[in-house]
């Protein structure tokens, strides 16, 4: 069993990523062999290694693909949606029960603590996630949705901590009501908005210089 006749290299890679996500989700990182993933994808071990250098690299690649799809689907649903509203939608989803693939990040985080083959690509993955969030924050600041004085890196880090924590504490371990969680998130996101001057206080550049000269 090698490369499947009539299937392109890109299609083979996609088959491997889908198979890897399913097998890792079912058996965990330590319980999964490269041969298991190759078999599930219908290719040989050699075909798998032609695309991925190690089992760890394949785990993070599957995680990266899954995350990109989720974000792409959210943006495609309403391209005109504000950035802060998009963040709220993502935040409201965090406490929800995930499908098996949604827990790939847990496997990757745990494996990265003891396997350098996972730690290296996982570091790059986290940097990518943070960069995407920072870009969104900067766009929101440029559009007046968020306070420009806040650090995009700090906000991105805050969002990552929420996201990672949400998969480690699933709803069956500790749940929260949808209305309670949404109300809290709305208050948190509102705190990122530009500060409004108090009544009688000058707005714009004058507020920063202490008044007109």
Backbone as JSON, one array per atom type, in Angstrom:
{
  "sequence": "XXXXXXXXXXXXXXXXXXXXXXXXXXXXXXXXXXXXXXXXXXXXXXXXXXXXXXXXXXXXXXXXXXXXXXXXXXXXXXXXXXXXXXXXXXXXXXXXXXXXXXXXXXXXXXXXXXXXXXXXXXXXXXXXXXXXXXXXXXXXXXXXXXXXXXXXXXXXXXXXXXXXXXXXXXXXXXXXXXXXXXXXXXXXXXXXXXXXXXXXXXXXXXXXXXXXX",
  "N": [[0.86, -1.2, 0.0], [0.88, 2.02, -1.05], [1.19, 5.21, -2.38], [-2.03, 6.37, -3.31], [-3.61, 5.55, -6.31], [-4.32, 8.04, -8.7], [-4.68, 10.03, -6.88], [-3.72, 13.17, -5.7], [-0.7, 14.68, -4.32], [-1.38, 16.71, -2.54], [-3.97, 15.97, -1.86], [-3.46, 13.53, -0.63], [-2.03, 14.39, 1.6], [-4.09, 15.8, 2.9], [-5.83, 13.7, 3.49], [-4.25, 12.31, 5.31], [-4.08, 14.19, 7.39], [-6.75, 14.36, 8.24], [-7.18, 11.71, 9.03], [-5.25, 11.5, 11.04], [-6.2, 13.35, 12.94], [-8.55, 12.08, 13.74], [-7.63, 9.58, 14.74], [-5.75, 10.29, 16.73], [-7.48, 11.66, 18.43], [-9.09, 9.59, 19.27], [-7.35, 7.63, 20.4], [-5.35, 8.93, 21.73], [-2.11, 10.59, 22.02], [0.15, 9.06, 22.9], [-0.89, 6.51, 22.65], [-1.11, 6.09, 19.97], [0.14, 4.84, 16.93], [2.34, 5.45, 14.17], [1.78, 3.74, 12.08], [-0.91, 3.22, 12.54], [-2.18, 5.59, 11.82], [-1.42, 5.81, 9.12], [-2.68, 3.53, 8.09], [-5.39, 4.17, 8.59], [-5.65, 6.29, 6.85], [-5.29, 5.03, 4.49], [-2.81, 4.68, 3.26], [0.75, 3.99, 2.86], [3.33, 3.62, 5.42], [5.62, 4.85, 4.48], [4.6, 6.71, 2.66], [3.35, 8.4, 4.43], [5.57, 9.45, 5.84], [6.69, 10.85, 3.8], [5.36, 13.19, 3.8], [5.29, 14.13, 6.44], [7.6, 14.58, 9.04], [7.63, 13.33, 11.53], [5.71, 11.68, 14.14], [4.96, 13.55, 16.04], [5.11, 15.98, 14.63], [3.03, 15.58, 12.84], [0.83, 15.49, 14.57], [0.68, 18.17, 15.51], [0.31, 19.45, 13.08], [-2.22, 18.48, 12.36], [-3.71, 19.61, 14.39], [-3.32, 22.33, 13.84], [-4.6, 22.6, 11.35], [-7.25, 22.0, 12.04], [-7.86, 24.14, 13.77], [-7.65, 26.35, 12.02], [-9.77, 25.9, 10.27], [-12.0, 26.29, 11.89], [-11.86, 29.05, 12.52], [-12.0, 30.12, 9.95], [-14.58, 29.35, 9.19], [-16.1, 30.85, 10.97], [-15.56, 33.51, 10.18], [-16.46, 33.41, 7.55], [-19.17, 33.11, 7.91], [-20.2, 35.62, 8.55], [-18.88, 38.14, 7.17], [-18.96, 40.87, 7.71], [-19.1, 41.22, 10.38], [-18.21, 42.72, 13.49], [-14.94, 42.88, 15.02], [-14.78, 42.66, 17.81], [-17.26, 41.51, 18.35], [-16.93, 39.07, 17.09], [-14.94, 37.95, 18.71], [-16.43, 37.72, 21.04], [-18.31, 35.8, 20.27], [-16.66, 33.57, 19.85], [-15.73, 33.33, 22.47], [-18.11, 32.74, 23.87], [-18.54, 30.22, 22.98], [-16.56, 28.7, 24.17], [-17.04, 27.28, 26.74], [-18.56, 25.15, 25.86], [-19.41, 21.73, 25.07], [-17.03, 19.86, 23.29], [-16.35, 18.22, 20.11], [-14.57, 15.14, 19.46], [-12.24, 15.85, 18.05], [-11.83, 18.4, 18.91], [-10.35, 18.22, 21.2], [-7.75, 17.84, 20.56], [-5.78, 19.69, 21.14], [-5.27, 19.32, 23.83], [-3.98, 16.82, 23.88], [-1.71, 17.58, 22.44], [-0.55, 19.59, 24.07], [0.05, 18.18, 26.43], [1.75, 16.16, 25.43], [3.82, 17.74, 24.48], [5.23, 18.46, 26.73], [6.93, 16.4, 27.3], [8.06, 15.44, 24.99], [10.25, 16.29, 22.59], [9.85, 16.32, 19.85], [7.26, 17.07, 19.61], [7.14, 19.4, 21.1], [8.65, 21.35, 19.69], [7.26, 21.95, 17.13], [4.85, 22.64, 18.35], [5.39, 24.92, 19.79], [5.74, 26.69, 17.68], [3.15, 26.63, 16.67], [1.63, 27.81, 18.75], [2.74, 30.36, 18.72], [1.82, 31.18, 16.22], [-0.98, 31.22, 16.62], [-1.13, 33.22, 18.56], [-0.16, 35.37, 17.05], [-2.18, 35.69, 15.12], [-4.3, 36.48, 16.76], [-3.22, 38.85, 17.82], [-3.09, 40.39, 15.51], [-5.8, 40.7, 14.95], [-6.54, 42.2, 17.2], [-5.05, 44.55, 16.83], [-6.27, 45.48, 14.5], [-8.8, 45.96, 15.5], [-8.21, 47.99, 17.29], [-7.32, 49.96, 15.52], [-9.7, 50.46, 14.27], [-11.15, 51.68, 16.21], [-12.5, 50.09, 18.0], [-11.23, 48.94, 20.17], [-9.19, 49.9, 22.95], [-6.38, 51.71, 22.18], [-4.23, 51.92, 23.87], [-3.86, 49.55, 25.13], [-1.98, 46.49, 25.33], [-1.54, 44.56, 22.47], [-0.3, 42.06, 22.49], [-0.61, 41.25, 25.15], [-3.41, 41.04, 25.34], [-3.84, 39.04, 23.44], [-2.49, 36.95, 24.69], [-4.06, 36.65, 26.96], [-6.45, 35.76, 25.77], [-5.56, 33.33, 24.7], [-4.97, 31.93, 27.05], [-7.55, 31.66, 28.13], [-8.73, 30.06, 26.13], [-7.11, 27.71, 26.11], [-7.46, 26.88, 28.74], [-10.16, 26.27, 28.71], [-10.4, 23.84, 27.39], [-9.17, 22.17, 29.11], [-10.76, 22.16, 31.32], [-13.51, 20.77, 31.02], [-17.13, 20.96, 30.39], [-18.38, 18.87, 31.78], [-16.89, 18.58, 34.02], [-16.88, 21.07, 35.3], [-19.42, 23.24, 35.0], [-21.03, 26.16, 33.53], [-23.7, 28.51, 33.4], [-25.17, 29.55, 30.28], [-26.13, 32.22, 30.06], [-24.95, 33.47, 32.27], [-22.22, 33.21, 31.68], [-22.05, 34.58, 29.22], [-22.78, 37.15, 30.01], [-20.63, 37.82, 31.66], [-18.47, 37.72, 29.83], [-19.22, 39.77, 28.07], [-18.94, 41.99, 29.73], [-16.18, 41.86, 30.19], [-15.07, 42.19, 27.59], [-16.07, 44.72, 27.06], [-14.47, 46.2, 28.69], [-12.18, 46.42, 27.22], [-12.66, 48.41, 25.45], [-12.17, 51.74, 24.06], [-11.43, 54.3, 26.43], [-13.98, 56.37, 27.72], [-14.42, 59.89, 27.95], [-15.08, 61.56, 31.05], [-18.08, 63.36, 32.0], [-17.84, 66.75, 31.05], [-15.16, 66.58, 30.74], [-12.42, 67.06, 28.51], [-12.3, 65.61, 25.21], [-10.41, 63.48, 22.96], [-7.25, 64.68, 21.59], [-6.91, 66.83, 23.37], [-7.58, 65.81, 25.81], [-5.39, 64.33, 26.47], [-3.36, 66.18, 26.69], [-4.04, 67.8, 28.68], [-5.77, 69.88, 28.2], [-6.49, 72.91, 26.28], [-4.02, 75.11, 24.95]],
  "CA": [[0.0, 0.0, 0.0], [1.67, 3.24, -1.13], [0.35, 6.32, -2.78], [-3.26, 5.92, -3.94], [-3.66, 5.95, -7.72], [-5.24, 9.11, -9.04], [-4.79, 10.99, -5.77], [-2.59, 14.09, -5.71], [0.04, 14.8, -3.07], [-2.16, 17.56, -1.64], [-5.1, 15.17, -1.36], [-2.91, 12.55, 0.3], [-1.74, 15.12, 2.84], [-5.36, 16.09, 3.56], [-6.3, 12.43, 4.03], [-3.43, 12.02, 6.48], [-4.45, 15.11, 8.46], [-8.06, 13.95, 8.75], [-7.0, 10.44, 9.74], [-4.49, 11.76, 12.26], [-7.08, 14.0, 13.9], [-9.49, 11.07, 14.27], [-6.94, 8.54, 15.51], [-5.21, 10.91, 17.94], [-8.6, 11.97, 19.31], [-9.63, 8.34, 19.81], [-6.38, 6.81, 21.14], [-4.34, 9.74, 22.41], [-0.82, 10.66, 21.34], [1.0, 7.93, 23.26], [-1.51, 5.26, 22.21], [-1.21, 6.07, 18.51], [1.34, 4.53, 16.16], [2.34, 5.99, 12.81], [1.12, 2.76, 11.23], [-2.35, 3.36, 12.73], [-2.64, 6.74, 11.02], [-1.26, 5.47, 7.71], [-3.74, 2.58, 7.76], [-6.67, 4.89, 8.56], [-5.64, 7.15, 5.66], [-5.2, 4.19, 3.3], [-1.51, 4.85, 2.61], [1.85, 3.3, 3.53], [4.13, 4.43, 6.34], [6.53, 5.66, 3.68], [3.84, 7.84, 2.13], [3.14, 9.34, 5.54], [6.82, 10.16, 6.13], [6.99, 11.76, 2.69], [4.68, 14.46, 4.1], [5.52, 14.55, 7.82], [8.85, 14.02, 9.54], [7.48, 12.57, 12.78], [4.35, 11.62, 14.67], [4.7, 14.83, 16.7], [4.86, 17.0, 13.6], [1.71, 15.3, 12.3], [-0.15, 15.89, 15.57], [0.53, 19.63, 15.51], [-0.26, 19.82, 11.77], [-3.65, 18.2, 12.43], [-4.27, 20.63, 15.28], [-3.29, 23.6, 13.12], [-5.64, 22.56, 10.32], [-8.55, 22.04, 12.72], [-8.06, 25.5, 14.26], [-7.87, 27.26, 10.89], [-11.12, 25.68, 9.73], [-12.97, 26.89, 12.79], [-11.8, 30.5, 12.34], [-12.47, 30.43, 8.6], [-16.03, 29.2, 9.18], [-16.68, 31.97, 11.7], [-15.45, 34.71, 9.34], [-17.3, 33.23, 6.36], [-20.57, 33.21, 8.31], [-20.6, 37.03, 8.52], [-17.66, 38.92, 6.97], [-19.12, 42.25, 8.17], [-19.18, 41.22, 11.84], [-17.11, 43.43, 14.13], [-13.94, 42.0, 15.64], [-15.15, 42.4, 19.2], [-18.38, 40.57, 18.33], [-16.35, 37.76, 16.75], [-14.29, 37.45, 19.92], [-17.49, 37.33, 21.96], [-18.89, 34.54, 19.78], [-15.69, 32.52, 20.19], [-15.72, 33.19, 23.92], [-19.33, 32.06, 24.31], [-18.43, 28.81, 22.59], [-15.5, 28.01, 24.92], [-17.45, 26.28, 27.72], [-19.4, 24.12, 25.26], [-18.81, 20.41, 24.85], [-16.38, 19.75, 21.98], [-16.24, 16.89, 19.54], [-13.29, 14.52, 19.82], [-11.12, 16.58, 17.46], [-11.63, 19.63, 19.67], [-9.44, 17.99, 22.32], [-6.4, 17.6, 20.07], [-4.84, 20.59, 21.78], [-4.89, 18.71, 25.11], [-2.96, 15.82, 23.56], [-0.49, 18.26, 22.02], [0.05, 20.27, 25.21], [0.62, 17.17, 27.33], [2.88, 15.51, 24.76], [4.91, 18.71, 24.32], [5.99, 18.55, 27.98], [7.91, 15.32, 27.43], [8.52, 14.99, 23.68], [10.77, 17.43, 21.84], [9.28, 16.3, 18.51], [5.99, 17.78, 19.69], [7.38, 20.73, 21.68], [9.14, 22.31, 18.69], [6.17, 22.47, 16.29], [3.79, 23.2, 19.18], [5.82, 26.29, 20.07], [5.41, 27.47, 16.49], [1.69, 26.72, 16.57], [1.16, 28.79, 19.71], [3.15, 31.66, 18.2], [0.9, 31.51, 15.12], [-2.29, 31.57, 17.21], [-0.97, 34.53, 19.2], [0.01, 36.37, 15.99], [-3.5, 35.92, 14.54], [-5.07, 37.27, 17.72], [-2.64, 40.19, 17.88], [-3.5, 41.1, 14.29], [-7.2, 41.08, 15.15], [-6.6, 43.26, 18.2], [-4.55, 45.78, 16.21], [-7.31, 45.95, 13.58], [-9.88, 46.51, 16.34], [-7.72, 49.27, 17.81], [-7.32, 50.92, 14.41], [-11.09, 50.79, 13.96], [-11.79, 52.33, 17.36], [-13.26, 49.14, 18.83], [-10.45, 48.64, 21.36], [-8.31, 50.94, 23.44], [-5.05, 51.61, 21.6], [-3.21, 51.89, 24.91], [-3.69, 48.18, 25.61], [-1.01, 45.69, 24.6], [-2.11, 43.46, 21.68], [0.3, 40.81, 22.94], [-1.23, 40.88, 26.43], [-4.78, 40.61, 25.06], [-3.73, 37.75, 22.76], [-2.1, 35.97, 25.71], [-5.26, 36.45, 27.78], [-7.37, 34.93, 24.98], [-5.01, 31.98, 24.63], [-5.16, 31.29, 28.35], [-8.95, 31.26, 28.22], [-8.99, 28.97, 25.19], [-6.45, 26.5, 26.58], [-8.11, 26.46, 29.98], [-11.5, 25.76, 28.46], [-10.34, 22.43, 27.0], [-8.69, 21.4, 30.26], [-11.88, 22.09, 32.28], [-14.72, 20.59, 30.2], [-18.37, 21.23, 31.13], [-18.77, 17.79, 32.68], [-16.15, 18.76, 35.27], [-17.43, 22.27, 35.94], [-20.17, 23.97, 34.0], [-21.51, 27.51, 33.83], [-24.85, 28.83, 32.57], [-24.88, 30.36, 29.09], [-26.39, 33.64, 30.32], [-23.94, 33.95, 33.21], [-20.94, 33.3, 30.98], [-22.15, 35.63, 28.22], [-22.78, 38.44, 30.71], [-19.26, 38.08, 32.11], [-17.64, 38.02, 28.66], [-19.61, 41.09, 27.57], [-18.31, 42.96, 30.62], [-14.72, 41.82, 29.97], [-14.78, 42.79, 26.29], [-16.36, 46.15, 27.18], [-13.33, 46.83, 29.35], [-11.16, 46.65, 26.21], [-13.07, 49.53, 24.61], [-11.51, 53.01, 24.4], [-12.01, 54.99, 27.59], [-14.81, 57.53, 27.4], [-14.16, 60.97, 28.9], [-16.14, 61.86, 32.0], [-18.8, 64.6, 31.67], [-17.07, 67.96, 31.27], [-13.73, 66.33, 30.48], [-12.18, 67.16, 27.07], [-12.05, 64.36, 24.49], [-9.39, 63.54, 21.92], [-5.91, 65.09, 21.97], [-6.9, 67.74, 24.5], [-7.65, 65.03, 27.05], [-4.06, 63.84, 26.76], [-2.42, 67.27, 26.95], [-4.5, 68.55, 29.83], [-6.57, 71.04, 27.8], [-5.92, 73.74, 25.22], [-2.96, 76.04, 25.4]],
  "C": [[0.89, 1.24, 0.0], [0.77, 4.4, -1.43], [-0.86, 5.8, -3.55], [-3.31, 6.45, -5.36], [-4.7, 7.02, -7.94], [-5.43, 10.16, -7.97], [-3.55, 11.86, -5.75], [-1.9, 14.11, -4.35], [-0.73, 15.64, -2.06], [-3.34, 16.8, -1.05], [-4.64, 14.11, -0.38], [-2.6, 13.21, 1.64], [-3.03, 15.41, 3.61], [-5.95, 14.82, 4.17], [-5.55, 12.09, 5.32], [-3.82, 12.92, 7.66], [-5.79, 14.73, 9.07], [-7.95, 12.66, 9.56], [-6.27, 10.66, 11.06], [-5.37, 12.38, 13.33], [-8.01, 12.98, 14.55], [-8.79, 10.07, 15.17], [-6.35, 9.11, 16.8], [-6.34, 11.2, 18.94], [-9.13, 10.71, 19.99], [-8.65, 7.65, 20.76], [-5.38, 7.63, 21.95], [-3.0, 9.67, 21.68], [0.02, 9.42, 21.62], [0.43, 6.6, 22.76], [-1.62, 5.11, 20.7], [0.14, 5.75, 17.88], [1.21, 5.17, 14.76], [1.6, 5.05, 11.88], [-0.4, 2.85, 11.35], [-2.91, 4.48, 11.86], [-2.55, 6.44, 9.53], [-2.37, 4.52, 7.26], [-5.09, 3.27, 7.65], [-6.78, 5.78, 7.33], [-5.58, 6.34, 4.37], [-3.9, 4.35, 2.54], [-0.46, 4.06, 3.4], [2.54, 4.22, 4.53], [5.07, 5.36, 5.57], [5.84, 6.88, 3.09], [3.59, 8.88, 3.21], [4.41, 10.15, 5.8], [7.27, 11.05, 4.97], [6.38, 13.13, 2.93], [5.02, 15.0, 5.48], [6.74, 13.82, 8.39], [8.71, 13.15, 10.78], [6.01, 12.55, 13.19], [3.99, 12.94, 15.35], [4.38, 15.94, 15.73], [3.45, 16.82, 13.02], [0.62, 15.7, 13.28], [-0.4, 17.39, 15.53], [-0.05, 20.11, 14.18], [-1.76, 19.59, 11.76], [-4.35, 19.24, 13.3], [-4.35, 21.97, 14.57], [-4.4, 23.67, 12.08], [-7.02, 22.68, 10.93], [-8.85, 23.46, 13.19], [-8.35, 26.49, 13.15], [-9.27, 27.11, 10.33], [-12.16, 26.37, 10.59], [-13.02, 28.4, 12.59], [-12.35, 30.89, 10.98], [-14.0, 30.34, 8.52], [-16.71, 30.37, 9.89], [-16.67, 33.23, 10.85], [-16.39, 34.6, 8.14], [-18.78, 33.41, 6.69], [-21.07, 34.64, 8.25], [-19.35, 37.89, 8.4], [-17.74, 40.34, 7.52], [-19.18, 42.34, 9.7], [-17.98, 41.94, 12.43], [-16.16, 42.44, 14.8], [-14.31, 41.68, 17.08], [-16.32, 41.42, 19.28], [-17.9, 39.16, 18.0], [-15.68, 37.14, 17.97], [-15.32, 36.99, 20.95], [-18.1, 35.98, 21.55], [-17.96, 33.37, 20.11], [-15.69, 32.26, 21.69], [-16.93, 32.46, 24.44], [-19.29, 30.56, 24.0], [-17.48, 28.02, 23.49], [-16.01, 26.98, 25.92], [-18.26, 25.13, 27.15], [-18.65, 22.8, 25.13], [-18.25, 20.34, 23.43], [-16.51, 18.33, 21.43], [-14.83, 16.38, 19.84], [-12.1, 15.31, 19.28], [-10.82, 17.87, 18.24], [-10.69, 19.48, 20.84], [-8.03, 17.66, 21.85], [-5.38, 18.47, 20.79], [-4.4, 20.05, 23.14], [-3.79, 17.68, 24.87], [-1.64, 16.5, 23.22], [0.21, 18.94, 23.19], [0.72, 19.29, 26.17], [1.85, 16.53, 26.7], [4.08, 16.45, 24.65], [5.77, 18.82, 25.58], [7.08, 17.49, 28.06], [8.5, 14.85, 26.1], [8.95, 16.2, 22.86], [10.22, 17.49, 20.43], [7.93, 16.99, 18.46], [6.22, 19.22, 20.16], [7.79, 21.75, 20.63], [8.01, 22.82, 17.79], [5.05, 23.09, 17.11], [4.12, 24.64, 19.56], [5.47, 27.19, 18.89], [3.92, 27.66, 16.34], [1.15, 27.79, 17.51], [1.54, 30.21, 19.28], [2.22, 32.12, 17.08], [-0.46, 31.96, 15.65], [-2.22, 32.97, 17.84], [-0.88, 35.63, 18.15], [-1.33, 36.7, 15.34], [-4.33, 36.8, 15.46], [-4.54, 38.7, 17.82], [-3.06, 41.02, 16.67], [-4.95, 41.56, 14.4], [-7.33, 42.24, 16.13], [-6.13, 44.58, 17.6], [-5.59, 46.36, 15.24], [-8.46, 46.57, 14.37], [-9.46, 47.85, 16.93], [-7.74, 50.33, 16.73], [-8.73, 51.36, 14.06], [-11.84, 51.43, 15.11], [-12.6, 51.4, 18.23], [-12.56, 48.86, 20.16], [-9.51, 49.78, 21.69], [-6.9, 50.72, 22.89], [-3.94, 51.57, 22.62], [-2.95, 50.48, 25.42], [-2.72, 47.42, 24.72], [-1.69, 44.58, 23.81], [-1.57, 42.11, 22.12], [-0.35, 40.34, 24.23], [-2.66, 40.38, 26.22], [-4.77, 39.24, 24.38], [-3.39, 36.65, 23.77], [-3.29, 35.63, 26.61], [-6.25, 35.52, 27.06], [-6.88, 33.49, 24.88], [-5.18, 31.23, 25.94], [-6.6, 30.82, 28.54], [-9.23, 30.04, 27.35], [-8.37, 27.66, 25.68], [-7.1, 25.98, 27.85], [-9.46, 25.82, 29.74], [-11.48, 24.29, 28.04], [-9.86, 21.56, 28.15], [-9.77, 21.25, 31.34], [-13.18, 21.97, 31.47], [-15.98, 20.76, 31.04], [-18.78, 20.12, 32.07], [-18.01, 17.84, 34.0], [-16.63, 19.98, 36.04], [-18.11, 23.1, 34.87], [-20.57, 25.36, 34.47], [-22.69, 27.79, 32.9], [-24.49, 29.74, 31.42], [-25.05, 31.85, 29.37], [-25.35, 34.23, 31.26], [-22.62, 34.19, 32.49], [-20.95, 34.43, 29.97], [-22.11, 37.01, 28.87], [-21.37, 38.81, 31.16], [-18.38, 38.47, 30.93], [-17.94, 39.41, 28.11], [-18.97, 42.18, 28.42], [-16.8, 43.03, 30.39], [-14.36, 42.52, 28.67], [-15.04, 44.29, 26.32], [-15.2, 46.9, 27.83], [-12.17, 47.09, 28.38], [-11.45, 47.88, 25.35], [-12.31, 50.79, 25.0], [-12.22, 53.7, 25.55], [-12.81, 56.2, 27.13], [-14.55, 58.63, 28.42], [-15.36, 61.19, 29.82], [-16.84, 63.16, 31.57], [-17.97, 65.84, 32.01], [-15.59, 67.81, 31.0], [-13.49, 66.39, 28.98], [-11.89, 65.8, 26.45], [-10.93, 64.58, 23.48], [-8.06, 64.03, 22.45], [-5.87, 66.0, 23.18], [-6.93, 66.98, 25.82], [-6.28, 64.54, 27.45], [-3.08, 64.93, 27.12], [-2.86, 68.14, 28.12], [-5.26, 69.81, 29.46], [-5.88, 71.83, 26.73], [-4.87, 74.66, 25.82], [-3.37, 77.48, 25.17]]
}
